[in-house]
Amino acid sequence: MSNHSDAAVEHVGGTTQSFITVWVALLALTGVEVFLAYEQLPTLIMLTALMGLSVIKAALIIGYFMHLKFEKFSLFLTLFPMLVLCILLMMIFMPDSIRAMIMRVQ
């Protein structure tokens, strides 16, 4: 009969330092987003930059604060197709929302 204390138990997780680093990065990215919101940039450039920064922030939050960075790869394979599905649905239904907005103005 083996003793469980003899087996090497490896606990995978983030350290306090890594969480503080991610929090500071999120704070800096939010500062950049606020700065961009006040700048007079072309709309396409500003929205692209804001969306890109938001995706980076979401990935950091999901990876570290929701602890998905430390999960098995199979969980990623479960979540990634749903992300693709959500993006496809937004692309399919977005023209309808724009059409409804145009029809409402008239």
N, C-alpha and C positions, 0 to 999 in steps of 0.2 A: 504494500500500500504506500503510495507516494504522498509525501507531505506537500501541501500547497505552498508553504512558505519557501520550499526549495526551488520552486519554479520561478523563473524570472517573469515578473508581471510588469508589462510595459503600458503605462498610461499615456496616451497621446492627447495632448491638449495645448492650448496657448498659455503663455506665461503673462504675468502682469505687464512686463515690459513690452511684449508684442501688442497687447491690447492698448496700452498707452500710445504706442507708435501709430497704430491704426487710427486711434481717436484723433491724434494730432493731424494725421494725413486727411482724415475726413473734415476736420475743422479748416484746414488749409484749402481743400477743394471747395468747401462751402464759401469761403472768403473769395476765391476766384470767381465762383458763380455770381455772388453778389456784386463784385466789381464789374463783371461782364454785363450784368443787368442794367447798370448805370451808364455804360459806355454807349456811344452812338455808332454801333457797328451795323453793317448790312444784316437784315433779318435772317437770311439763310445761314450766314457764318455764325451769328450769335446762337441761333437755335441748334445748329450742328454741334457747336462747342458745348452748349449747355446739356444737350442729350448725351454727348460723349462723357462729360464729367459725371452726369447722373448714373450712367451705366457703370463707370468705375467705382463710384460710391456704393452703388447697390451690390456690386461684386465683393467689395471689402466688407460690407455689413453682413451679407449672406455668408461669406467665407469665415469670418472671425467671430462676429457676435452671435450668429446663429449656429456656429460650430460646424458648418458643412465642410470646411477645409479639412477637417479631421475625420470625416466620414469615409466610408468605402466608396470605391469608384462606381459600384452598382447604383448607389443613390444618385450620383451625377447622371448616369444613363437613364434613370427614371425621370429626373427633373428637366433635362435638356430638351427632350421632345416636346414637353409641355410649353417650354419657352418658345420654341419654334412655332407651335400651334397658336399661341397667343399673338405672336408677331404677324403670322399669316392672317389671323382673324381681323386684326387691326387694319392690315393692308386691304382686306376684302371689304370691310364695312366703312372705312374712312371716306371713300367717295360718296356714299349715301349720306353721311353726316354733312359733308360740304354741300351736296345738292339740296338737302333740307334747309340749310342755312341760307342759301341763295334764294330758294323759293319763299322763305319767310320774309325776306327783305322786300320783295315786290309787292 
